[in-house]
């Protein structure tokens, strides 16, 4: 695991008499330390027990919910923790991870004691990330000491990095008025990433062909994530006001004095008032559609209420109802009497989401293996889960392998030079720079060892900045390497590859559907899509395993049993049509008790390539 650097500090045992005390000091002092000591980057790099981490996070989140959930709520009645659960949970996980790492260090485990923080260090900071927009918040080690009770008379809540971020204006407190020409709509859809747009627009186009009027609201605050659907699609597209997500400011109600409320995590007592005080930093400084500030959430709810009141749709269509804007939209749909439909836009695994919760009434999943997760995560009292595939994959039936192959060859050998005979595509995730480097080293070393003449094409994740790979491609020797145009992405070139490698990009499923070999890469314990368990991928934890897998690849696409593919994704090229039919059937007749594709848990899967829905 790569270090998760949050500052140049070390931890030193500072008392040998009575109860030991552990003090955070500058790294320069470590060279002269005469007692047990460790650099905090070493603690940050410590692998922790995943089950202990999950249970610790769950304990803290339940305690925070009981303690403070009602301290702030939107005018529509959505409490702050319900809406902001995902960013809060990720931050809590950072604190619990630090405490578990501390416990795993033998000197501390044998002599636990209170932490003394570093004066003047901010309590909340940012981890490095290759994402263009997402802010990876973390508690500094002083922040961890603070929530455990350390005195912090001189410590600001925000690190210098956060304080130096451009401050946004708070002058405009109301969103702009709605356009006067919205009119009545049958379906209201929300998108704020390119994956959402690509998932929902085929469904909206099918609805339009069936005579349904739809409005897609594009809430993206990153220009590269905006929807580019044209008028030929048959539905209306409107962008959110440009200033909707730019409001910061104090999160009223979350700043309370210290009290006696504590939650225990593996021997550590976390003071809840202090934890909520740090969580308020996320709600006050975050921005953009993936992490809207609390004030943005309140404004966005008012804006959505106005749109729902004006358009009066029978359905609100989403492909994320777990992160803040999705939770808010599902909550608003319920209050306005609209059915909420969620279409799974990415692969699920038990550990793939920060918060395993789905709030919509109808949940569309890709494959049979997603049924159990969908049922377990559903929060709506009348939720139903339907296996209808992935509308974004419908276009795979008509891809030109030859065109995409020429694109890859031109990337690796521009100007008519000789291209490698075999090409691997690496579908990335927005990891931190050190994590990305570990993956590229694994792949390039494996490609160099493998039989044949290999080249590597890097396909950035849509949320990644192109500069994340500048250093990775500057190698003096080894296989040729190139980076895909972000507008093309892995989906635009994977059909031309000899193999696709990824940790857990959904592109691995697309490659498997096309019969392209897939490598699930990363060190032991790295989360993957789990395609290996279905016989759809090869797990590679070291360069030698990559080389072995590449050397043994067949000359062409290998046929894969339909049952194995259906477990991961039901793929017939008609997912958008089936989802549109479910939406209109639900709107006109309610629950379809007599539908042959509808069954309850334990019923046999429906025959003849039909989608299956499970209540």
Buried (B, 14 or more C-beta within 10 A) or exposed (E): BBBBBBBEBBBBBBBEEEEBBBBBBEBEEBEEBEEBBBBBBEBBBBEBEEEBBBBBBEBBBEBBBEBBBEBBBBEBEBBBBBBBBBBBBBBBBBBBBBBBBBBBBEBBEEBBBBBBBBEEBBBBBBBBBBBBBBBBBBBBBBBBBBBBBBEBEEBBBBBEEBEEEEEBEEEBEEBEEBEEEBEEBBBBBBBBBBBBBBBBBBBBBBBBEEEBBBBBBBBBBBEBBBBEBEEEBBBBBBEBBEBBBBBBBEBEBBEBEEEEBBBEBBEBEBBBBBBBBBBBBBBBBBBBBBBBBBBBBBBBBBBBBBBBEBBBBBBBBBBBBBBBBBBBBBBBBBBBEBBBBBBBBBBBBEEBBBBBBBBBBBBBBBBBBBBBBBBEBBBBEEBBBBBBBBBBBBEBEEBEBEEBBEBBBBBBBEEEEEBBEBBBBBBBBBBBBBBBBBBBEBBBBBBBBBEEBBBBBBBBBBBBBBEBBEEBEEEEEEBBBBBBEBEBBBBBBBBBBBBBBBBBBBBBBBBBBBBBBBBBBBBEEBBBBBBBBBEBBBBBBBBEBBBBBBEEBEEEEEEBEEEBBBBBBBBBBBBBBBBBBBBBEBBEEEBBEEBEBBBEEEEEBBEEEBBBBBB
